Structure formats: structure tokens, C-alpha cells
Amino acid sequence: MYLHLGKGTVVSEKTIVGIFDLDITSQSHLTRAFLAAAEQAGEVENAADDIPKSFVVCRDGEQRTVFLSQMSCQTLLKRAAEGLK
């Protein structure tokens, strides 16, 4: 199954490592360091037209990608659950 993250970006659910709330997780210095390192490595893709609310970490083999999404974690998780039915 596939998950639509916004702005025409679709990822395979098999590649998703985690879906994270950007407001809550960005309070941690570890998360900020992770996102900064991913940005420097060119691994961040913006799938948001507006201010991002969540980020999705995907891994396909050795390739890691961090997608910024304007959709909330709850919306993305609900979409993923509906795809499993």
C-alpha cells in the first residue's frame, strides 16, 4: 500500500520507519540534530505547501529520506490504517 503525504508525494508503507509530530519532537535537541544532519545530507524532501506539522522517516535499502508533511500525525496514521483494511 501507499501513503499520500501531501503535495503529490506518495511513499510505500513498507519503507516507512516512523511518523513523528514536528511540534512535539522538535523540542528535543536530539531530534533537532537529526533533522539538521538529514538536511545537510540532502535527505529532506518538503511535501508541504504550508508549515509542516509532521515528518516521516523512510528507508529503502540504504537510502534514507525524511519527508516534511503539512498533515498531522493523526491524519497520516488514519490513512495508513485505512489502507490496511
Biopython code that builds the backbone (N, CA, C, O; Angstrom):
import numpy as np
from Bio.PDB.StructureBuilder import StructureBuilder

atoms = [
    (1, "MET", "N", (0.838, -1.182, 0.000)),
    (1, "MET", "CA", (0.000, 0.000, 0.000)),
    (1, "MET", "C", (0.888, 1.253, 0.000)),
    (1, "MET", "O", (2.082, 1.200, 0.297)),
    (2, "TYR", "N", (0.270, 2.351, -0.338)),
    (2, "TYR", "CA", (0.975, 3.624, -0.415)),
    (2, "TYR", "C", (0.296, 4.656, 0.476)),
    (2, "TYR", "O", (-0.903, 4.579, 0.744)),
    (3, "LEU", "N", (1.084, 5.616, 0.926)),
    (3, "LEU", "CA", (0.579, 6.672, 1.792)),
    (3, "LEU", "C", (0.854, 8.021, 1.145)),
    (3, "LEU", "O", (1.996, 8.337, 0.811)),
    (4, "HIS", "N", (-0.205, 8.820, 0.969)),
    (4, "HIS", "CA", (-0.073, 10.161, 0.404)),
    (4, "HIS", "C", (0.303, 11.121, 1.523)),
    (4, "HIS", "O", (-0.407, 11.230, 2.523)),
    (5, "LEU", "N", (1.437, 11.825, 1.348)),
    (5, "LEU", "CA", (1.940, 12.740, 2.372)),
    (5, "LEU", "C", (1.580, 14.192, 2.099)),
    (5, "LEU", "O", (1.746, 15.048, 2.967)),
    (6, "GLY", "N", (1.092, 14.471, 0.909)),
    (6, "GLY", "CA", (0.773, 15.844, 0.537)),
    (6, "GLY", "C", (1.621, 16.303, -0.620)),
    (6, "GLY", "O", (2.694, 15.755, -0.871)),
    (7, "LYS", "N", (1.139, 17.315, -1.329)),
    (7, "LYS", "CA", (1.872, 17.941, -2.432)),
    (7, "LYS", "C", (2.287, 16.906, -3.487)),
    (7, "LYS", "O", (3.355, 17.010, -4.089)),
    (8, "GLY", "N", (1.420, 15.905, -3.697)),
    (8, "GLY", "CA", (1.687, 14.892, -4.715)),
    (8, "GLY", "C", (2.733, 13.859, -4.332)),
    (8, "GLY", "O", (3.161, 13.075, -5.180)),
    (9, "THR", "N", (3.147, 13.842, -3.090)),
    (9, "THR", "CA", (4.160, 12.898, -2.639)),
    (9, "THR", "C", (3.502, 11.651, -2.059)),
    (9, "THR", "O", (2.676, 11.728, -1.149)),
    (10, "VAL", "N", (3.887, 10.504, -2.607)),
    (10, "VAL", "CA", (3.352, 9.222, -2.171)),
    (10, "VAL", "C", (4.527, 8.308, -1.862)),
    (10, "VAL", "O", (5.487, 8.239, -2.628)),
    (11, "VAL", "N", (4.446, 7.601, -0.728)),
    (11, "VAL", "CA", (5.518, 6.665, -0.360)),
    (11, "VAL", "C", (4.912, 5.294, -0.089)),
    (11, "VAL", "O", (3.751, 5.173, 0.303)),
    (12, "SER", "N", (5.716, 4.282, -0.305)),
    (12, "SER", "CA", (5.292, 2.922, 0.013)),
    (12, "SER", "C", (5.302, 2.753, 1.527)),
    (12, "SER", "O", (6.255, 3.148, 2.199)),
    (13, "GLU", "N", (4.234, 2.164, 2.057)),
    (13, "GLU", "CA", (4.159, 1.970, 3.512)),
    (13, "GLU", "C", (5.255, 1.028, 4.012)),
    (13, "GLU", "O", (5.614, 1.063, 5.189)),
    (14, "LYS", "N", (5.785, 0.191, 3.125)),
    (14, "LYS", "CA", (6.861, -0.737, 3.505)),
    (14, "LYS", "C", (8.151, -0.010, 3.858)),
    (14, "LYS", "O", (8.980, -0.535, 4.600)),
    (15, "THR", "N", (8.321, 1.204, 3.323)),
    (15, "THR", "CA", (9.561, 1.946, 3.561)),
    (15, "THR", "C", (9.494, 2.849, 4.785)),
    (15, "THR", "O", (10.516, 3.395, 5.202)),
    (16, "ILE", "N", (8.306, 3.019, 5.372)),
    (16, "ILE", "CA", (8.139, 3.958, 6.483)),
    (16, "ILE", "C", (8.740, 3.394, 7.767)),
    (16, "ILE", "O", (8.380, 2.305, 8.214)),
    (17, "VAL", "N", (9.654, 4.151, 8.344)),
    (17, "VAL", "CA", (10.269, 3.803, 9.626)),
    (17, "VAL", "C", (9.455, 4.406, 10.763)),
    (17, "VAL", "O", (9.250, 3.760, 11.790)),
    (18, "GLY", "N", (8.991, 5.638, 10.586)),
    (18, "GLY", "CA", (8.215, 6.295, 11.631)),
    (18, "GLY", "C", (7.566, 7.574, 11.143)),
    (18, "GLY", "O", (8.016, 8.206, 10.186)),
    (19, "ILE", "N", (6.482, 7.939, 11.839)),
    (19, "ILE", "CA", (5.762, 9.182, 11.587)),
    (19, "ILE", "C", (5.796, 9.973, 12.887)),
    (19, "ILE", "O", (5.399, 9.467, 13.936)),
    (20, "PHE", "N", (6.268, 11.214, 12.820)),
    (20, "PHE", "CA", (6.527, 11.990, 14.025)),
    (20, "PHE", "C", (5.864, 13.356, 13.966)),
    (20, "PHE", "O", (5.814, 13.984, 12.908)),
    (21, "ASP", "N", (5.356, 13.814, 15.104)),
    (21, "ASP", "CA", (4.773, 15.142, 15.248)),
    (21, "ASP", "C", (5.919, 16.143, 15.357)),
    (21, "ASP", "O", (6.749, 16.051, 16.261)),
    (22, "LEU", "N", (5.959, 17.080, 14.447)),
    (22, "LEU", "CA", (7.077, 18.027, 14.391)),
    (22, "LEU", "C", (7.097, 18.964, 15.593)),
    (22, "LEU", "O", (8.175, 19.292, 16.089)),
    (23, "ASP", "N", (5.933, 19.404, 16.075)),
    (23, "ASP", "CA", (5.889, 20.330, 17.217)),
    (23, "ASP", "C", (6.417, 19.677, 18.490)),
    (23, "ASP", "O", (7.186, 20.286, 19.234)),
    (24, "ILE", "N", (6.008, 18.454, 18.731)),
    (24, "ILE", "CA", (6.407, 17.770, 19.963)),
    (24, "ILE", "C", (7.861, 17.319, 19.897)),
    (24, "ILE", "O", (8.629, 17.556, 20.829)),
    (25, "THR", "N", (8.241, 16.669, 18.797)),
    (25, "THR", "CA", (9.592, 16.097, 18.724)),
    (25, "THR", "C", (10.680, 17.142, 18.546)),
    (25, "THR", "O", (11.821, 16.912, 18.947)),
    (26, "SER", "N", (10.353, 18.289, 17.954)),
    (26, "SER", "CA", (11.393, 19.295, 17.732)),
    (26, "SER", "C", (11.809, 20.001, 19.026)),
    (26, "SER", "O", (12.735, 20.812, 19.015)),
    (27, "GLN", "N", (11.137, 19.701, 20.133)),
    (27, "GLN", "CA", (11.555, 20.241, 21.423)),
    (27, "GLN", "C", (12.823, 19.558, 21.919)),
    (27, "GLN", "O", (13.540, 20.103, 22.759)),
    (28, "SER", "N", (13.095, 18.381, 21.406)),
    (28, "SER", "CA", (14.280, 17.628, 21.817)),
    (28, "SER", "C", (15.496, 18.049, 20.981)),
    (28, "SER", "O", (15.404, 18.183, 19.760)),
    (29, "HIS", "N", (16.620, 18.251, 21.646)),
    (29, "HIS", "CA", (17.845, 18.613, 20.919)),
    (29, "HIS", "C", (18.307, 17.458, 20.025)),
    (29, "HIS", "O", (18.955, 17.692, 19.004)),
    (30, "LEU", "N", (17.984, 16.233, 20.391)),
    (30, "LEU", "CA", (18.363, 15.079, 19.578)),
    (30, "LEU", "C", (17.606, 15.072, 18.249)),
    (30, "LEU", "O", (18.183, 14.785, 17.200)),
    (31, "THR", "N", (16.321, 15.387, 18.302)),
    (31, "THR", "CA", (15.529, 15.438, 17.075)),
    (31, "THR", "C", (15.983, 16.586, 16.191)),
    (31, "THR", "O", (16.094, 16.429, 14.975)),
    (32, "ARG", "N", (16.247, 17.737, 16.793)),
    (32, "ARG", "CA", (16.736, 18.883, 16.009)),
    (32, "ARG", "C", (18.062, 18.542, 15.343)),
    (32, "ARG", "O", (18.291, 18.918, 14.193)),
    (33, "ALA", "N", (18.942, 17.832, 16.056)),
    (33, "ALA", "CA", (20.227, 17.429, 15.482)),
    (33, "ALA", "C", (20.017, 16.427, 14.345)),
    (33, "ALA", "O", (20.692, 16.507, 13.319)),
    (34, "PHE", "N", (19.084, 15.481, 14.521)),
    (34, "PHE", "CA", (18.781, 14.505, 13.478)),
    (34, "PHE", "C", (18.284, 15.195, 12.213)),
    (34, "PHE", "O", (18.744, 14.896, 11.110)),
    (35, "LEU", "N", (17.330, 16.131, 12.383)),
    (35, "LEU", "CA", (16.779, 16.835, 11.226)),
    (35, "LEU", "C", (17.825, 17.717, 10.546)),
    (35, "LEU", "O", (17.845, 17.820, 9.319)),
    (36, "ALA", "N", (18.683, 18.345, 11.325)),
    (36, "ALA", "CA", (19.749, 19.171, 10.758)),
    (36, "ALA", "C", (20.732, 18.313, 9.955)),
    (36, "ALA", "O", (21.160, 18.706, 8.870)),
    (37, "ALA", "N", (21.086, 17.144, 10.492)),
    (37, "ALA", "CA", (22.001, 16.238, 9.794)),
    (37, "ALA", "C", (21.365, 15.715, 8.504)),
    (37, "ALA", "O", (22.035, 15.608, 7.477)),
    (38, "ALA", "N", (20.071, 15.392, 8.562)),
    (38, "ALA", "CA", (19.368, 14.922, 7.366)),
    (38, "ALA", "C", (19.316, 16.028, 6.309)),
    (38, "ALA", "O", (19.469, 15.760, 5.117)),
    (39, "GLU", "N", (19.103, 17.256, 6.745)),
    (39, "GLU", "CA", (19.077, 18.400, 5.826)),
    (39, "GLU", "C", (20.442, 18.578, 5.158)),
    (39, "GLU", "O", (20.522, 18.765, 3.944)),
    (40, "GLN", "N", (21.504, 18.521, 5.946)),
    (40, "GLN", "CA", (22.856, 18.682, 5.409)),
    (40, "GLN", "C", (23.211, 17.574, 4.427)),
    (40, "GLN", "O", (23.937, 17.803, 3.459)),
    (41, "ALA", "N", (22.698, 16.369, 4.678)),
    (41, "ALA", "CA", (22.985, 15.223, 3.814)),
    (41, "ALA", "C", (22.097, 15.207, 2.567)),
    (41, "ALA", "O", (22.257, 14.342, 1.705)),
    (42, "GLY", "N", (21.164, 16.156, 2.466)),
    (42, "GLY", "CA", (20.270, 16.220, 1.322)),
    (42, "GLY", "C", (19.183, 15.162, 1.345)),
    (42, "GLY", "O", (18.679, 14.762, 0.297)),
    (43, "GLU", "N", (18.822, 14.709, 2.533)),
    (43, "GLU", "CA", (17.840, 13.639, 2.685)),
    (43, "GLU", "C", (16.431, 14.144, 2.997)),
    (43, "GLU", "O", (15.518, 13.338, 3.177)),
    (44, "VAL", "N", (16.240, 15.454, 3.063)),
    (44, "VAL", "CA", (14.937, 16.016, 3.424)),
    (44, "VAL", "C", (14.199, 16.454, 2.161)),
    (44, "VAL", "O", (14.747, 17.155, 1.311)),
    (45, "GLU", "N", (12.941, 16.023, 2.061)),
    (45, "GLU", "CA", (12.068, 16.445, 0.962)),
    (45, "GLU", "C", (10.832, 17.101, 1.556)),
    (45, "GLU", "O", (10.205, 16.566, 2.470)),
    (46, "ASN", "N", (10.498, 18.248, 1.030)),
    (46, "ASN", "CA", (9.356, 19.002, 1.534)),
    (46, "ASN", "C", (8.100, 18.610, 0.763)),
    (46, "ASN", "O", (7.990, 18.881, -0.433)),
    (47, "ALA", "N", (7.158, 17.974, 1.450)),
    (47, "ALA", "CA", (5.872, 17.595, 0.855)),
    (47, "ALA", "C", (4.764, 18.457, 1.444)),
    (47, "ALA", "O", (3.613, 18.029, 1.524)),
    (48, "ALA", "N", (5.115, 19.674, 1.857)),
    (48, "ALA", "CA", (4.150, 20.571, 2.498)),
    (48, "ALA", "C", (4.038, 21.865, 1.697)),
    (48, "ALA", "O", (5.043, 22.450, 1.293)),
    (49, "ASP", "N", (2.805, 22.298, 1.478)),
    (49, "ASP", "CA", (2.581, 23.595, 0.846)),
    (49, "ASP", "C", (2.637, 24.711, 1.878)),
    (49, "ASP", "O", (2.892, 25.870, 1.549)),
    (50, "ASP", "N", (2.397, 24.344, 3.130)),
    (50, "ASP", "CA", (2.317, 25.306, 4.226)),
    (50, "ASP", "C", (3.334, 24.884, 5.287)),
    (50, "ASP", "O", (4.264, 24.134, 4.992)),
    (51, "ILE", "N", (3.163, 25.353, 6.489)),
    (51, "ILE", "CA", (4.050, 24.993, 7.591)),
    (51, "ILE", "C", (3.899, 23.502, 7.894)),
    (51, "ILE", "O", (2.781, 23.032, 8.108)),
    (52, "PRO", "N", (5.003, 22.750, 7.916)),
    (52, "PRO", "CA", (4.893, 21.312, 8.188)),
    (52, "PRO", "C", (4.457, 21.023, 9.621)),
    (52, "PRO", "O", (4.857, 21.714, 10.558)),
    (53, "LYS", "N", (3.625, 19.981, 9.774)),
    (53, "LYS", "CA", (3.155, 19.555, 11.085)),
    (53, "LYS", "C", (3.786, 18.241, 11.519)),
    (53, "LYS", "O", (3.803, 17.910, 12.705)),
    (54, "SER", "N", (4.303, 17.499, 10.550)),
    (54, "SER", "CA", (4.879, 16.198, 10.875)),
    (54, "SER", "C", (6.034, 15.894, 9.930)),
    (54, "SER", "O", (6.223, 16.557, 8.910)),
    (55, "PHE", "N", (6.798, 14.874, 10.299)),
    (55, "PHE", "CA", (7.807, 14.372, 9.371)),
    (55, "PHE", "C", (7.769, 12.857, 9.380)),
    (55, "PHE", "O", (7.479, 12.223, 10.394)),
    (56, "VAL", "N", (8.070, 12.295, 8.217)),
    (56, "VAL", "CA", (8.019, 10.855, 8.014)),
    (56, "VAL", "C", (9.412, 10.395, 7.590)),
    (56, "VAL", "O", (9.975, 10.890, 6.614)),
    (57, "VAL", "N", (9.949, 9.450, 8.333)),
    (57, "VAL", "CA", (11.265, 8.895, 8.009)),
    (57, "VAL", "C", (11.039, 7.604, 7.230)),
    (57, "VAL", "O", (10.328, 6.705, 7.680)),
    (58, "CYS", "N", (11.658, 7.530, 6.055)),
    (58, "CYS", "CA", (11.547, 6.344, 5.207)),
    (58, "CYS", "C", (12.945, 5.807, 4.905)),
    (58, "CYS", "O", (13.914, 6.561, 4.810)),
    (59, "ARG", "N", (13.020, 4.497, 4.758)),
    (59, "ARG", "CA", (14.285, 3.859, 4.380)),
    (59, "ARG", "C", (13.978, 2.811, 3.327)),
    (59, "ARG", "O", (13.152, 1.918, 3.515)),
    (60, "ASP", "N", (14.680, 2.958, 2.206)),
    (60, "ASP", "CA", (14.572, 1.999, 1.112)),
    (60, "ASP", "C", (15.983, 1.481, 0.850)),
    (60, "ASP", "O", (16.773, 2.118, 0.152)),
    (61, "GLY", "N", (16.282, 0.326, 1.415)),
    (61, "GLY", "CA", (17.647, -0.188, 1.348)),
    (61, "GLY", "C", (18.547, 0.680, 2.209)),
    (61, "GLY", "O", (18.309, 0.839, 3.406)),
    (62, "GLU", "N", (19.568, 1.233, 1.602)),
    (62, "GLU", "CA", (20.483, 2.123, 2.321)),
    (62, "GLU", "C", (20.089, 3.590, 2.196)),
    (62, "GLU", "O", (20.688, 4.452, 2.839)),
    (63, "GLN", "N", (19.090, 3.875, 1.378)),
    (63, "GLN", "CA", (18.648, 5.246, 1.138)),
    (63, "GLN", "C", (17.635, 5.682, 2.202)),
    (63, "GLN", "O", (16.579, 5.067, 2.348)),
    (64, "ARG", "N", (17.964, 6.749, 2.943)),
    (64, "ARG", "CA", (17.046, 7.309, 3.933)),
    (64, "ARG", "C", (16.522, 8.640, 3.414)),
    (64, "ARG", "O", (17.273, 9.449, 2.870)),
    (65, "THR", "N", (15.206, 8.858, 3.592)),
    (65, "THR", "CA", (14.578, 10.116, 3.201)),
    (65, "THR", "C", (13.670, 10.574, 4.327)),
    (65, "THR", "O", (12.935, 9.777, 4.909)),
    (66, "VAL", "N", (13.728, 11.868, 4.629)),
    (66, "VAL", "CA", (12.855, 12.470, 5.629)),
    (66, "VAL", "C", (11.914, 13.410, 4.890)),
    (66, "VAL", "O", (12.347, 14.386, 4.278)),
    (67, "PHE", "N", (10.618, 13.104, 4.954)),
    (67, "PHE", "CA", (9.605, 13.911, 4.288)),
    (67, "PHE", "C", (8.933, 14.826, 5.308)),
    (67, "PHE", "O", (8.500, 14.368, 6.365)),
    (68, "LEU", "N", (8.845, 16.109, 4.995)),
    (68, "LEU", "CA", (8.089, 17.055, 5.807)),
    (68, "LEU", "C", (6.679, 17.111, 5.239)),
    (68, "LEU", "O", (6.507, 17.258, 4.029)),
    (69, "SER", "N", (5.672, 16.997, 6.092)),
    (69, "SER", "CA", (4.279, 16.982, 5.644)),
    (69, "SER", "C", (3.462, 18.004, 6.420)),
    (69, "SER", "O", (3.686, 18.217, 7.612)),
    (70, "GLN", "N", (2.519, 18.630, 5.742)),
    (70, "GLN", "CA", (1.634, 19.584, 6.417)),
    (70, "GLN", "C", (0.480, 18.876, 7.104)),
    (70, "GLN", "O", (-0.319, 19.510, 7.793)),
    (71, "MET", "N", (0.385, 17.559, 6.920)),
    (71, "MET", "CA", (-0.680, 16.793, 7.569)),
    (71, "MET", "C", (-0.235, 16.359, 8.963)),
    (71, "MET", "O", (0.946, 16.109, 9.206)),
    (72, "SER", "N", (-1.197, 16.276, 9.862)),
    (72, "SER", "CA", (-0.878, 15.869, 11.229)),
    (72, "SER", "C", (-0.557, 14.374, 11.271)),
    (72, "SER", "O", (-0.901, 13.624, 10.358)),
    (73, "CYS", "N", (0.096, 13.968, 12.332)),
    (73, "CYS", "CA", (0.404, 12.539, 12.544)),
    (73, "CYS", "C", (-0.878, 11.717, 12.556)),
    (73, "CYS", "O", (-0.939, 10.635, 11.973)),
    (74, "GLN", "N", (-1.893, 12.238, 13.221)),
    (74, "GLN", "CA", (-3.153, 11.513, 13.331)),
    (74, "GLN", "C", (-3.761, 11.258, 11.952)),
    (74, "GLN", "O", (-4.273, 10.169, 11.691)),
    (75, "THR", "N", (-3.708, 12.245, 11.081)),
    (75, "THR", "CA", (-4.249, 12.088, 9.734)),
    (75, "THR", "C", (-3.469, 11.040, 8.963)),
    (75, "THR", "O", (-4.058, 10.181, 8.307)),
    (76, "LEU", "N", (-2.150, 11.105, 9.037)),
    (76, "LEU", "CA", (-1.325, 10.138, 8.320)),
    (76, "LEU", "C", (-1.524, 8.723, 8.858)),
    (76, "LEU", "O", (-1.611, 7.770, 8.084)),
    (77, "LEU", "N", (-1.596, 8.585, 10.181)),
    (77, "LEU", "CA", (-1.815, 7.268, 10.759)),
    (77, "LEU", "C", (-3.185, 6.716, 10.401)),
    (77, "LEU", "O", (-3.330, 5.515, 10.174)),
    (78, "LYS", "N", (-4.190, 7.582, 10.348)),
    (78, "LYS", "CA", (-5.527, 7.156, 9.969)),
    (78, "LYS", "C", (-5.526, 6.680, 8.517)),
    (78, "LYS", "O", (-6.128, 5.653, 8.204)),
    (79, "ARG", "N", (-4.864, 7.407, 7.640)),
    (79, "ARG", "CA", (-4.765, 6.998, 6.229)),
    (79, "ARG", "C", (-4.058, 5.662, 6.098)),
    (79, "ARG", "O", (-4.464, 4.811, 5.306)),
    (80, "ALA", "N", (-3.005, 5.478, 6.873)),
    (80, "ALA", "CA", (-2.251, 4.221, 6.814)),
    (80, "ALA", "C", (-3.131, 3.068, 7.301)),
    (80, "ALA", "O", (-3.122, 1.991, 6.705)),
    (81, "ALA", "N", (-3.880, 3.282, 8.367)),
    (81, "ALA", "CA", (-4.753, 2.240, 8.906)),
    (81, "ALA", "C", (-5.862, 1.895, 7.928)),
    (81, "ALA", "O", (-6.230, 0.727, 7.798)),
    (82, "GLU", "N", (-6.398, 2.889, 7.241)),
    (82, "GLU", "CA", (-7.459, 2.650, 6.260)),
    (82, "GLU", "C", (-6.931, 1.850, 5.077)),
    (82, "GLU", "O", (-7.665, 1.069, 4.472)),
    (83, "GLY", "N", (-5.671, 2.043, 4.753)),
    (83, "GLY", "CA", (-5.062, 1.302, 3.649)),
    (83, "GLY", "C", (-4.859, -0.165, 3.967)),
    (83, "GLY", "O", (-4.752, -0.987, 3.057)),
    (84, "LEU", "N", (-4.803, -0.508, 5.261)),
    (84, "LEU", "CA", (-4.603, -1.894, 5.666)),
    (84, "LEU", "C", (-5.885, -2.705, 5.641)),
    (84, "LEU", "O", (-5.838, -3.934, 5.689)),
    (85, "LYS", "N", (-7.029, -2.042, 5.566)),
    (85, "LYS", "CA", (-8.324, -2.755, 5.590)),
    (85, "LYS", "C", (-8.569, -3.478, 4.304)),
    (85, "LYS", "O", (-9.603, -4.127, 4.147)),
]
sb = StructureBuilder()
sb.init_structure("model")
sb.init_model(0)
sb.init_chain("A")
sb.init_seg("    ")
for serial, (resi, resn, name, xyz) in enumerate(atoms, 1):
    if name == "N":
        sb.init_residue(resn, " ", resi, " ")
    sb.init_atom(name, np.array(xyz, "f"), 0.0, 1.0, " ", f" {name:<3s}", serial, name[0])
structure = sb.get_structure()
